[in-house]
Amino acid sequence: MEITDIKVRKLFDEGPMKAIVSVTFDGQLAVHDIKVIYAREKYFIVMPSRKNPDDTYRDIVHPINAAFRNKLEESVIDAYNEALEQAALASQDDEVPAEV
């Protein structure tokens, strides 16, 4: 299974959640609401989940093995870093005064 697209849907400045991402696999299956989290001096991803009646959370979808989880996490964090760079460039463009 190959990751064919990653879309960073939303970026956050405040708090440990830094982004919400959608990932497409093999151009056939999309997984939405993967979260990029920054805590304990590192980035990691949290898969989409739902709340159980006992107030615990259960992943709706998740990687089956560590190798694929690492590949997915690395790809999503790389896409997040690219989105941050693009956002920084866009904000610099907004701050540059127009030439007269």
VMD Tcl script that builds the backbone (N, CA, C; Angstrom):
set m [mol new atoms 300]
animate dup $m
set s [atomselect $m all]
$s set {name element resname resid chain x y z} {
  {N N MET 1 A 0.857 -1.178 0.000}
  {CA C MET 1 A 0.000 0.000 0.000}
  {C C MET 1 A 0.898 1.235 0.000}
  {N N GLU 2 A 0.607 2.135 -0.930}
  {CA C GLU 2 A 1.403 3.348 -1.045}
  {C C GLU 2 A 0.589 4.570 -0.661}
  {N N ILE 3 A 1.252 5.529 -0.072}
  {CA C ILE 3 A 0.635 6.820 0.231}
  {C C ILE 3 A 0.706 7.632 -1.057}
  {N N THR 4 A -0.445 7.998 -1.602}
  {CA C THR 4 A -0.463 8.717 -2.869}
  {C C THR 4 A -0.766 10.205 -2.723}
  {N N ASP 5 A -1.267 10.627 -1.569}
  {CA C ASP 5 A -1.531 12.048 -1.362}
  {C C ASP 5 A -1.664 12.328 0.122}
  {N N ILE 6 A -1.152 13.484 0.522}
  {CA C ILE 6 A -1.329 13.961 1.893}
  {C C ILE 6 A -1.761 15.415 1.799}
  {N N LYS 7 A -2.890 15.740 2.424}
  {CA C LYS 7 A -3.385 17.114 2.458}
  {C C LYS 7 A -3.417 17.576 3.911}
  {N N VAL 8 A -2.715 18.661 4.173}
  {CA C VAL 8 A -2.773 19.286 5.496}
  {C C VAL 8 A -3.990 20.198 5.466}
  {N N ARG 9 A -5.030 19.810 6.187}
  {CA C ARG 9 A -6.315 20.510 6.143}
  {C C ARG 9 A -6.327 21.785 6.982}
  {N N LYS 10 A -5.667 21.725 8.146}
  {CA C LYS 10 A -5.699 22.880 9.042}
  {C C LYS 10 A -4.435 22.882 9.884}
  {N N LEU 11 A -3.872 24.071 10.092}
  {CA C LEU 11 A -2.708 24.259 10.954}
  {C C LEU 11 A -3.136 25.006 12.210}
  {N N PHE 12 A -2.511 24.683 13.332}
  {CA C PHE 12 A -2.802 25.334 14.603}
  {C C PHE 12 A -1.514 25.892 15.194}
  {N N ASP 13 A -1.580 27.118 15.729}
  {CA C ASP 13 A -0.417 27.733 16.375}
  {C C ASP 13 A -0.352 27.395 17.858}
  {N N GLU 14 A -1.500 27.328 18.493}
  {CA C GLU 14 A -1.567 27.140 19.940}
  {C C GLU 14 A -1.833 25.686 20.305}
  {N N GLY 15 A -1.322 25.260 21.447}
  {CA C GLY 15 A -1.598 23.932 21.978}
  {C C GLY 15 A -0.765 22.847 21.328}
  {N N PRO 16 A -0.908 21.631 21.826}
  {CA C PRO 16 A -0.091 20.530 21.306}
  {C C PRO 16 A -0.532 20.029 19.933}
  {N N MET 17 A -1.813 20.188 19.565}
  {CA C MET 17 A -2.249 19.754 18.240}
  {C C MET 17 A -1.805 20.801 17.229}
  {N N LYS 18 A -1.018 20.372 16.241}
  {CA C LYS 18 A -0.432 21.298 15.277}
  {C C LYS 18 A -1.098 21.261 13.918}
  {N N ALA 19 A -1.752 20.141 13.570}
  {CA C ALA 19 A -2.393 20.063 12.259}
  {C C ALA 19 A -3.405 18.929 12.219}
  {N N ILE 20 A -4.323 19.044 11.270}
  {CA C ILE 20 A -5.242 17.959 10.928}
  {C C ILE 20 A -4.988 17.630 9.466}
  {N N VAL 21 A -4.816 16.339 9.188}
  {CA C VAL 21 A -4.335 15.879 7.892}
  {C C VAL 21 A -5.251 14.794 7.331}
  {N N SER 22 A -5.351 14.749 6.004}
  {CA C SER 22 A -6.012 13.641 5.303}
  {C C SER 22 A -4.963 12.938 4.452}
  {N N VAL 23 A -5.004 11.610 4.431}
  {CA C VAL 23 A -4.047 10.822 3.669}
  {C C VAL 23 A -4.817 9.905 2.723}
  {N N THR 24 A -4.353 9.836 1.468}
  {CA C THR 24 A -4.941 8.932 0.485}
  {C C THR 24 A -3.962 7.803 0.206}
  {N N PHE 25 A -4.476 6.583 0.176}
  {CA C PHE 25 A -3.680 5.387 -0.075}
  {C C PHE 25 A -4.064 4.804 -1.427}
  {N N ASP 26 A -3.049 4.512 -2.238}
  {CA C ASP 26 A -3.240 3.885 -3.555}
  {C C ASP 26 A -4.259 4.625 -4.419}
  {N N GLY 27 A -4.463 5.903 -4.179}
  {CA C GLY 27 A -5.446 6.662 -4.944}
  {C C GLY 27 A -6.857 6.130 -4.790}
  {N N GLN 28 A -7.092 5.296 -3.759}
  {CA C GLN 28 A -8.371 4.598 -3.616}
  {C C GLN 28 A -9.060 4.801 -2.265}
  {N N LEU 29 A -8.284 5.046 -1.217}
  {CA C LEU 29 A -8.835 5.098 0.137}
  {C C LEU 29 A -8.309 6.335 0.849}
  {N N ALA 30 A -9.219 7.148 1.390}
  {CA C ALA 30 A -8.824 8.350 2.133}
  {C C ALA 30 A -9.103 8.155 3.614}
  {N N VAL 31 A -8.151 8.576 4.431}
  {CA C VAL 31 A -8.321 8.585 5.886}
  {C C VAL 31 A -8.214 10.036 6.322}
  {N N HIS 32 A -9.281 10.541 6.935}
  {CA C HIS 32 A -9.349 11.935 7.371}
  {C C HIS 32 A -9.105 12.026 8.872}
  {N N ASP 33 A -8.805 13.230 9.301}
  {CA C ASP 33 A -8.696 13.578 10.725}
  {C C ASP 33 A -7.526 12.914 11.442}
  {N N ILE 34 A -6.417 12.709 10.742}
  {CA C ILE 34 A -5.180 12.306 11.398}
  {C C ILE 34 A -4.595 13.583 12.006}
  {N N LYS 35 A -4.228 13.538 13.269}
  {CA C LYS 35 A -3.740 14.728 13.962}
  {C C LYS 35 A -2.224 14.678 14.107}
  {N N VAL 36 A -1.583 15.828 13.886}
  {CA C VAL 36 A -0.155 15.988 14.166}
  {C C VAL 36 A -0.064 16.652 15.530}
  {N N ILE 37 A 0.643 15.994 16.437}
  {CA C ILE 37 A 0.774 16.455 17.821}
  {C C ILE 37 A 2.243 16.742 18.116}
  {N N TYR 38 A 2.496 17.821 18.874}
  {CA C TYR 38 A 3.845 18.091 19.364}
  {C C TYR 38 A 3.794 18.051 20.889}
  {N N ALA 39 A 4.480 17.069 21.467}
  {CA C ALA 39 A 4.523 16.924 22.928}
  {C C ALA 39 A 5.817 16.216 23.297}
  {N N ARG 40 A 6.322 16.533 24.454}
  {CA C ARG 40 A 7.565 15.920 24.953}
  {C C ARG 40 A 8.705 16.080 23.953}
  {N N GLU 41 A 8.748 17.266 23.347}
  {CA C GLU 41 A 9.841 17.636 22.443}
  {C C GLU 41 A 9.889 16.818 21.155}
  {N N LYS 42 A 8.745 16.252 20.720}
  {CA C LYS 42 A 8.748 15.534 19.454}
  {C C LYS 42 A 7.365 15.595 18.813}
  {N N TYR 43 A 7.365 15.356 17.490}
  {CA C TYR 43 A 6.121 15.278 16.737}
  {C C TYR 43 A 5.724 13.818 16.585}
  {N N PHE 44 A 4.409 13.573 16.609}
  {CA C PHE 44 A 3.879 12.247 16.321}
  {C C PHE 44 A 2.462 12.418 15.798}
  {N N ILE 45 A 1.902 11.331 15.275}
  {CA C ILE 45 A 0.534 11.405 14.759}
  {C C ILE 45 A -0.408 10.617 15.650}
  {N N VAL 46 A -1.669 11.030 15.620}
  {CA C VAL 46 A -2.742 10.337 16.329}
  {C C VAL 46 A -3.804 10.019 15.280}
  {N N MET 47 A -4.167 8.762 15.218}
  {CA C MET 47 A -5.135 8.310 14.228}
  {C C MET 47 A -6.548 8.731 14.637}
  {N N PRO 48 A -7.479 8.796 13.673}
  {CA C PRO 48 A -8.857 9.161 13.999}
  {C C PRO 48 A -9.458 8.166 15.001}
  {N N SER 49 A -10.232 8.695 15.923}
  {CA C SER 49 A -10.807 7.831 16.961}
  {C C SER 49 A -12.208 8.308 17.305}
  {N N ARG 50 A -12.878 7.483 18.081}
  {CA C ARG 50 A -14.202 7.878 18.579}
  {C C ARG 50 A -14.250 7.590 20.077}
  {N N LYS 51 A -15.122 8.308 20.739}
  {CA C LYS 51 A -15.256 8.176 22.190}
  {C C LYS 51 A -16.227 7.051 22.517}
  {N N ASN 52 A -15.809 6.177 23.407}
  {CA C ASN 52 A -16.657 5.072 23.867}
  {C C ASN 52 A -17.553 5.541 25.010}
  {N N PRO 53 A -18.589 4.787 25.317}
  {CA C PRO 53 A -19.479 5.170 26.427}
  {C C PRO 53 A -18.760 5.307 27.770}
  {N N ASP 54 A -17.627 4.601 27.939}
  {CA C ASP 54 A -16.899 4.698 29.212}
  {C C ASP 54 A -15.846 5.814 29.197}
  {N N ASP 55 A -15.974 6.748 28.262}
  {CA C ASP 55 A -15.100 7.916 28.125}
  {C C ASP 55 A -13.669 7.586 27.694}
  {N N THR 56 A -13.419 6.379 27.201}
  {CA C THR 56 A -12.130 6.056 26.596}
  {C C THR 56 A -12.252 6.272 25.088}
  {N N TYR 57 A -11.142 6.285 24.404}
  {CA C TYR 57 A -11.145 6.472 22.955}
  {C C TYR 57 A -10.619 5.228 22.264}
  {N N ARG 58 A -11.162 4.958 21.092}
  {CA C ARG 58 A -10.738 3.795 20.302}
  {C C ARG 58 A -10.477 4.274 18.875}
  {N N ASP 59 A -9.303 3.890 18.336}
  {CA C ASP 59 A -8.982 4.260 16.967}
  {C C ASP 59 A -10.002 3.647 16.007}
  {N N ILE 60 A -10.417 4.439 15.033}
  {CA C ILE 60 A -11.319 3.956 13.987}
  {C C ILE 60 A -10.522 3.201 12.934}
  {N N VAL 61 A -9.328 3.689 12.662}
  {CA C VAL 61 A -8.430 3.078 11.682}
  {C C VAL 61 A -7.012 3.237 12.225}
  {N N HIS 62 A -6.162 2.255 11.965}
  {CA C HIS 62 A -4.791 2.357 12.475}
  {C C HIS 62 A -3.873 1.410 11.709}
  {N N PRO 63 A -2.573 1.734 11.663}
  {CA C PRO 63 A -1.607 0.826 11.031}
  {C C PRO 63 A -1.521 -0.479 11.821}
  {N N ILE 64 A -1.274 -1.570 11.113}
  {CA C ILE 64 A -1.202 -2.882 11.749}
  {C C ILE 64 A 0.192 -3.184 12.288}
  {N N ASN 65 A 1.233 -2.631 11.645}
  {CA C ASN 65 A 2.585 -2.938 12.119}
  {C C ASN 65 A 3.408 -1.663 12.285}
  {N N ALA 66 A 4.499 -1.784 13.025}
  {CA C ALA 66 A 5.337 -0.635 13.355}
  {C C ALA 66 A 6.008 -0.042 12.121}
  {N N ALA 67 A 6.393 -0.879 11.162}
  {CA C ALA 67 A 7.076 -0.382 9.974}
  {C C ALA 67 A 6.160 0.561 9.186}
  {N N PHE 68 A 4.898 0.164 8.994}
  {CA C PHE 68 A 3.986 1.029 8.251}
  {C C PHE 68 A 3.638 2.270 9.066}
  {N N ARG 69 A 3.494 2.125 10.369}
  {CA C ARG 69 A 3.211 3.285 11.218}
  {C C ARG 69 A 4.331 4.309 11.097}
  {N N ASN 70 A 5.577 3.843 11.126}
  {CA C ASN 70 A 6.717 4.748 10.992}
  {C C ASN 70 A 6.712 5.450 9.637}
  {N N LYS 71 A 6.431 4.699 8.577}
  {CA C LYS 71 A 6.366 5.278 7.232}
  {C C LYS 71 A 5.269 6.345 7.159}
  {N N LEU 72 A 4.105 6.025 7.687}
  {CA C LEU 72 A 2.983 6.960 7.680}
  {C C LEU 72 A 3.316 8.202 8.503}
  {N N GLU 73 A 3.831 8.004 9.699}
  {CA C GLU 73 A 4.154 9.127 10.577}
  {C C GLU 73 A 5.204 10.039 9.936}
  {N N GLU 74 A 6.237 9.453 9.368}
  {CA C GLU 74 A 7.286 10.248 8.729}
  {C C GLU 74 A 6.725 11.040 7.547}
  {N N SER 75 A 5.891 10.414 6.731}
  {CA C SER 75 A 5.309 11.088 5.569}
  {C C SER 75 A 4.390 12.231 5.985}
  {N N VAL 76 A 3.566 12.001 6.988}
  {CA C VAL 76 A 2.631 13.032 7.457}
  {C C VAL 76 A 3.398 14.199 8.073}
  {N N ILE 77 A 4.408 13.928 8.883}
  {CA C ILE 77 A 5.182 15.006 9.512}
  {C C ILE 77 A 5.964 15.785 8.458}
  {N N ASP 78 A 6.487 15.114 7.440}
  {CA C ASP 78 A 7.152 15.819 6.337}
  {C C ASP 78 A 6.173 16.756 5.631}
  {N N ALA 79 A 4.957 16.283 5.369}
  {CA C ALA 79 A 3.937 17.119 4.718}
  {C C ALA 79 A 3.566 18.306 5.610}
  {N N TYR 80 A 3.492 18.075 6.910}
  {CA C TYR 80 A 3.206 19.154 7.859}
  {C C TYR 80 A 4.299 20.217 7.794}
  {N N ASN 81 A 5.568 19.785 7.805}
  {CA C ASN 81 A 6.686 20.741 7.743}
  {C C ASN 81 A 6.662 21.535 6.440}
  {N N GLU 82 A 6.327 20.896 5.332}
  {CA C GLU 82 A 6.196 21.605 4.053}
  {C C GLU 82 A 5.068 22.633 4.109}
  {N N ALA 83 A 3.951 22.264 4.719}
  {CA C ALA 83 A 2.821 23.195 4.842}
  {C C ALA 83 A 3.209 24.394 5.704}
  {N N LEU 84 A 3.993 24.158 6.760}
  {CA C LEU 84 A 4.469 25.267 7.591}
  {C C LEU 84 A 5.346 26.219 6.787}
  {N N GLU 85 A 6.250 25.656 5.980}
  {CA C GLU 85 A 7.120 26.486 5.149}
  {C C GLU 85 A 6.305 27.311 4.160}
  {N N GLN 86 A 5.324 26.683 3.526}
  {CA C GLN 86 A 4.473 27.407 2.575}
  {C C GLN 86 A 3.686 28.513 3.269}
  {N N ALA 87 A 3.191 28.246 4.472}
  {CA C ALA 87 A 2.445 29.256 5.220}
  {C C ALA 87 A 3.356 30.412 5.603}
  {N N ALA 88 A 4.597 30.110 5.987}
  {CA C ALA 88 A 5.550 31.161 6.337}
  {C C ALA 88 A 5.880 32.020 5.125}
  {N N LEU 89 A 6.072 31.385 3.979}
  {CA C LEU 89 A 6.353 32.142 2.753}
  {C C LEU 89 A 5.165 33.016 2.363}
  {N N ALA 90 A 3.969 32.474 2.493}
  {CA C ALA 90 A 2.766 33.240 2.157}
  {C C ALA 90 A 2.615 34.445 3.075}
  {N N SER 91 A 2.929 34.283 4.355}
  {CA C SER 91 A 2.796 35.415 5.281}
  {C C SER 91 A 3.876 36.454 5.010}
  {N N GLN 92 A 5.064 36.027 4.567}
  {CA C GLN 92 A 6.113 36.983 4.186}
  {C C GLN 92 A 5.679 37.777 2.965}
  {N N ASP 93 A 5.051 37.104 2.003}
  {CA C ASP 93 A 4.570 37.787 0.803}
  {C C ASP 93 A 3.519 38.832 1.160}
  {N N ASP 94 A 2.683 38.519 2.170}
  {CA C ASP 94 A 1.650 39.460 2.597}
  {C C ASP 94 A 2.256 40.689 3.271}
  {N N GLU 95 A 3.427 40.514 3.905}
  {CA C GLU 95 A 4.049 41.609 4.653}
  {C C GLU 95 A 4.909 42.513 3.780}
  {N N VAL 96 A 5.278 42.063 2.596}
  {CA C VAL 96 A 6.131 42.867 1.722}
  {C C VAL 96 A 5.290 43.988 1.111}
  {N N PRO 97 A 5.728 45.262 1.307}
  {CA C PRO 97 A 4.947 46.349 0.726}
  {C C PRO 97 A 5.032 46.337 -0.799}
  {N N ALA 98 A 3.966 46.738 -1.405}
  {CA C ALA 98 A 3.923 46.783 -2.873}
  {C C ALA 98 A 4.854 47.877 -3.362}
  {N N GLU 99 A 5.544 47.604 -4.475}
  {CA C GLU 99 A 6.440 48.612 -5.049}
  {C C GLU 99 A 5.609 49.643 -5.783}
  {N N VAL 100 A 6.080 50.867 -5.691}
  {CA C VAL 100 A 5.362 51.971 -6.345}
  {C C VAL 100 A 6.071 52.353 -7.614}
}
mol reanalyze $m
mol bondsrecalc $m
mol representation Tube
mol addrep $m
